[in-house]
Amino acid sequence: MIKVIHVLLNEISYVLGVTAYVFVFARISTEYFASYNIVTSIEKMLIVWFFGISSACSVIIGTQIGKKDFKNAYRFGKIYIIFSCFSGIFLGVVLYYNIDFIISFYKVSDKVILGASKILVIVSVILFIRFFNLLVYVGIFRGGADTKFSLITNGLASWLVAVPASFIGAFIFKCSIEWIYALIILEEIFNFIFGVYRFFSKKWMNNIVENIK
């Protein structure tokens, strides 16, 4: 039951964090808010299919750990990580060279187009990190019942790093839209660094079936 609570709290923290980012852009100007909304809609189309892969990874990892086959669980984890990184790099390159084409479908002002284009450049560069984090935290760590680590790490990345940084950048230093988004991306970088360390430590492999018995 405690594992379920960890996941629930993690999801609540994530939703509140996203709400905070929306608030930042909405408070600055309608143009910034519109640019951010365009980017998030495009980003969701790029990432949504990967949620299914992460869920499949979670099932496979959990099955291997349930059978006490930790070696295979670790091996499958590495395979999925390699796949996620290469997928992110490939889609990032495709996105980068098609930004103008994608943006052309939106009938908005030039200022909104420019803001969205600048953010999409950043998205294309860090897309492999997003894929990695999604796979590791949602797929591998949840499959290994390492939900407490995910809750703590994701919470710290959001509420002690990205949210304060974006608020300071937006309302104190009056940063441009791409720099505010870059500050938000600190959350992904934080999660990436700790996710890499946690995976290779192998401490994420917990056999909850055995614990229940």
NUZA-140519 format. One line per 10 residues: number of its first residue (from 1); their letters; for each residue x, y, z of C-alpha. Coordinates in nm, 4 decimals, decimal comma, padded with zeros to 6 digits, always signed. Example, Ala and Ser with C-alpha at 12.3 -4.5 7.8 and 13.67 -1.06 7.14 Angstrom:
REM NUZA-140519
1	AS	+01,2300:-00,4500:+00,7800 ~ +01,3670:-00,1060:+00,7140
This chain:
REM NUZA-140519
1	MIKVIHVLLN	+00,0000:+00,0000:+00,0000 ~ +00,2839:+00,2392:+00,0845 ~ +00,4206:+00,1979:-00,2700 ~ +00,0866:+00,3088:-00,4123 ~ +00,0884:+00,6153:-00,1867 ~ +00,4389:+00,7041:-00,3074 ~ +00,3251:+00,6885:-00,6694 ~ +00,0103:+00,8899:-00,5951 ~ +00,2044:+01,1621:-00,4148 ~ +00,4581:+01,1687:-00,6947
11	EISYVLGVTA	+00,1871:+01,2244:-00,9542 ~ +00,0236:+01,4972:-00,7428 ~ +00,3600:+01,6702:-00,7028 ~ +00,4153:+01,6510:-01,0793 ~ +00,0751:+01,8006:-01,1621 ~ +00,1232:+02,0838:-00,9147 ~ +00,4686:+02,1512:-01,0582 ~ +00,3313:+02,1747:-01,4124 ~ +00,0595:+02,4077:-01,2826 ~ +00,3282:+02,6303:-01,1316
21	YVFVFARIST	+00,5076:+02,6526:-01,4671 ~ +00,1836:+02,7424:-01,6434 ~ +00,1271:+03,0136:-01,3822 ~ +00,4707:+03,1608:-01,4518 ~ +00,4115:+03,1999:-01,8255 ~ +00,0508:+03,3122:-01,7832 ~ +00,1511:+03,5882:-01,5409 ~ +00,4150:+03,7306:-01,7761 ~ +00,2078:+03,7763:-02,0918 ~ -00,0517:+03,6104:-02,3120
31	EYFASYNIVT	+00,2167:+03,5669:-02,5818 ~ +00,4440:+03,3711:-02,3460 ~ +00,1493:+03,1624:-02,2310 ~ +00,0445:+03,0858:-02,5884 ~ +00,4002:+02,9910:-02,6875 ~ +00,4302:+02,7581:-02,3915 ~ +00,0971:+02,5927:-02,4699 ~ +00,2027:+02,5297:-02,8295 ~ +00,5257:+02,3692:-02,7130 ~ +00,3567:+02,1468:-02,4558
41	SIEKMLIVWF	+00,1046:+02,0220:-02,7140 ~ +00,3851:+01,9311:-02,9563 ~ +00,5909:+01,7771:-02,6783 ~ +00,3002:+01,5592:-02,5669 ~ +00,2618:+01,4208:-02,9185 ~ +00,6311:+01,3275:-02,9175 ~ +00,6247:+01,1679:-02,5733 ~ +00,2808:+01,0068:-02,5381 ~ +00,3777:+00,6848:-02,7195 ~ +00,6710:+00,6444:-02,4835
51	FGISSACSVI	+00,4391:+00,6114:-02,1837 ~ +00,3279:+00,2774:-02,3257 ~ +00,6891:+00,1644:-02,3619 ~ +00,7640:+00,2722:-02,0046 ~ +00,4624:+00,0787:-01,8765 ~ +00,5742:-00,2311:-02,0680 ~ +00,9225:-00,1888:-01,9235 ~ +00,7759:-00,1694:-01,5727 ~ +00,5914:-00,4984:-01,6205 ~ +00,8978:-00,6765:-01,7598
61	IGTQIGKKDF	+01,1281:-00,5460:-01,4878 ~ +00,8765:-00,6326:-01,2155 ~ +00,8333:-00,9843:-01,3537 ~ +01,2068:-01,0505:-01,3593 ~ +01,2523:-00,9213:-01,0056 ~ +00,9534:-01,1250:-00,8885 ~ +01,1332:-01,4331:-01,0231 ~ +01,4492:-01,3167:-00,8388 ~ +01,6246:-01,2875:-01,1734 ~ +01,7991:-00,9606:-01,0845
71	KNAYRFGKIY	+02,0626:-01,0057:-01,3529 ~ +01,8008:-01,0146:-01,6281 ~ +01,6108:-00,7246:-01,4730 ~ +01,9254:-00,5140:-01,4855 ~ +02,0000:-00,6273:-01,8416 ~ +01,6497:-00,5425:-01,9625 ~ +01,6806:-00,2065:-01,7909 ~ +01,9987:-00,1258:-01,9813 ~ +01,8411:-00,2299:-02,3118 ~ +01,5417:-00,0050:-02,2517
81	IIFSCFSGIF	+01,7664:+00,2848:-02,1500 ~ +01,9731:+00,2556:-02,4674 ~ +01,6536:+00,2438:-02,6726 ~ +01,5098:+00,5478:-02,4934 ~ +01,8225:+00,7584:-02,5443 ~ +01,8576:+00,6735:-02,9140 ~ +01,4845:+00,7345:-02,9680 ~ +01,5112:+01,0709:-02,7956 ~ +01,8156:+01,1724:-02,9997 ~ +01,6512:+01,0648:-03,3255
91	LGVVLYYNID	+01,3233:+01,2457:-03,2580 ~ +01,5151:+01,5466:-03,1271 ~ +01,7040:+01,5773:-03,4560 ~ +01,3814:+01,5354:-03,6550 ~ +01,2121:+01,8025:-03,4433 ~ +01,5045:+02,0460:-03,4706 ~ +01,5059:+02,0388:-03,8509 ~ +01,1271:+02,0658:-03,8771 ~ +01,0496:+02,3364:-03,6221 ~ +00,9434:+02,5940:-03,8816
101	FIISFYKVSD	+00,7245:+02,3405:-04,0611 ~ +00,5532:+02,2271:-03,7398 ~ +00,4965:+02,5819:-03,6157 ~ +00,3473:+02,6828:-03,9506 ~ +00,0287:+02,4907:-03,8628 ~ -00,0470:+02,7417:-03,5848 ~ -00,2143:+03,0657:-03,6898 ~ -00,0796:+03,2968:-03,4198 ~ +00,1221:+03,6163:-03,3985 ~ +00,4876:+03,6342:-03,5001
111	KVILGASKIL	+00,5866:+03,6939:-03,1378 ~ +00,4157:+03,3725:-03,0278 ~ +00,5760:+03,1828:-03,3185 ~ +00,9206:+03,3142:-03,2266 ~ +00,8791:+03,2235:-02,8588 ~ +00,7576:+02,8723:-02,9375 ~ +01,0406:+02,8201:-03,1878 ~ +01,3046:+02,9174:-02,9316 ~ +01,1621:+02,6772:-02,6755 ~ +01,1372:+02,3942:-02,9289
121	VIVSVILFIR	+01,5086:+02,4239:-02,9978 ~ +01,5692:+02,3486:-02,6291 ~ +01,3151:+02,0646:-02,6386 ~ +01,4917:+01,9046:-02,9351 ~ +01,8230:+01,9094:-02,7478 ~ +01,6985:+01,7609:-02,4216 ~ +01,4358:+01,5216:-02,5586 ~ +01,6589:+01,2206:-02,4945 ~ +01,6850:+01,3264:-02,1294 ~ +01,3059:+01,3447:-02,1030
131	FFNLLVYVGI	+01,2784:+00,9978:-02,2544 ~ +01,5432:+00,8646:-02,0171 ~ +01,3722:+01,0100:-01,7108 ~ +01,0308:+00,8824:-01,8166 ~ +01,1641:+00,5325:-01,8758 ~ +01,3779:+00,5137:-01,5623 ~ +01,1380:+00,6646:-01,3104 ~ +00,8085:+00,5359:-01,4514 ~ +00,9317:+00,2125:-01,6070 ~ +01,2388:+00,0788:-01,4285
141	FRGGADTKFS	+01,2136:+00,2222:-01,0781 ~ +00,8424:+00,1556:-01,0456 ~ +00,8974:-00,1934:-01,1812 ~ +01,1606:-00,2375:-00,9135 ~ +00,9282:-00,0899:-00,6467 ~ +01,1727:+00,1950:-00,5854 ~ +00,8871:+00,4415:-00,5494 ~ +01,0198:+00,6265:-00,2451 ~ +01,3383:+00,7290:-00,4247 ~ +01,1362:+00,8519:-00,7225
151	LITNGLASWL	+00,9031:+01,0517:-00,4984 ~ +01,1888:+01,2225:-00,3136 ~ +01,4054:+01,2879:-00,6187 ~ +01,1242:+01,4148:-00,8410 ~ +00,9877:+01,6295:-00,5587 ~ +01,3244:+01,7892:-00,4868 ~ +01,3905:+01,8467:-00,8568 ~ +01,0594:+02,0236:-00,8973 ~ +01,0049:+02,2168:-00,5747 ~ +01,3610:+02,2932:-00,4643
161	VAVPASFIGA	+01,5170:+02,3448:-00,8059 ~ +01,2960:+02,4139:-01,1092 ~ +00,9957:+02,5937:-00,9597 ~ +01,1985:+02,8434:-00,7494 ~ +01,4459:+02,8972:-01,0360 ~ +01,1692:+02,9681:-01,2882 ~ +00,9934:+03,2106:-01,0518 ~ +01,3188:+03,3952:-00,9795 ~ +01,4129:+03,4057:-01,3463 ~ +01,0695:+03,5251:-01,4563
171	FIFKCSIEWI	+00,9735:+03,7763:-01,1874 ~ +01,3057:+03,8996:-01,0490 ~ +01,5517:+03,8845:-01,3395 ~ +01,2824:+03,9243:-01,6087 ~ +01,4402:+03,6566:-01,8286 ~ +01,3277:+03,5940:-02,1853 ~ +01,1001:+03,3004:-02,2605 ~ +01,3735:+03,0577:-02,3664 ~ +01,5758:+03,1223:-02,0486 ~ +01,2714:+03,0690:-01,8286
181	YALIILEEIF	+01,2100:+02,7384:-02,0021 ~ +01,5774:+02,6481:-01,9611 ~ +01,5392:+02,7047:-01,5854 ~ +01,2392:+02,4701:-01,5841 ~ +01,4513:+02,2098:-01,7624 ~ +01,6800:+02,2039:-01,4570 ~ +01,4220:+01,9612:-01,3160 ~ +01,4921:+01,7132:-01,5949 ~ +01,8692:+01,7503:-01,5600 ~ +01,8494:+01,6966:-01,1836
191	NFIFGVYRFF	+01,6385:+01,3836:-01,2317 ~ +01,8708:+01,2603:-01,5055 ~ +02,1844:+01,2848:-01,2906 ~ +02,0313:+01,1064:-00,9927 ~ +01,8510:+00,8586:-01,2178 ~ +02,1776:+00,7481:-01,3786 ~ +02,3422:+00,7059:-01,0385 ~ +02,0491:+00,5144:-00,8946 ~ +02,0194:+00,2769:-01,1876 ~ +02,3843:+00,1733:-01,1877
201	SKKWMNNIVE	+02,3805:+00,1354:-00,8079 ~ +02,1194:-00,1423:-00,8550 ~ +01,9501:-00,0313:-00,5315 ~ +01,6197:+00,0073:-00,7162 ~ +01,5622:-00,3694:-00,7350 ~ +01,3170:-00,4653:-00,4593 ~ +01,1205:-00,7891:-00,4552 ~ +00,7875:-00,6810:-00,3045 ~ +00,6375:-01,0271:-00,3650 ~ +00,8966:-01,1744:-00,1318
211	NIK	+00,8379:-00,8964:+00,1210 ~ +00,4640:-00,9650:+00,1213 ~ +00,5246:-01,3295:+00,2020
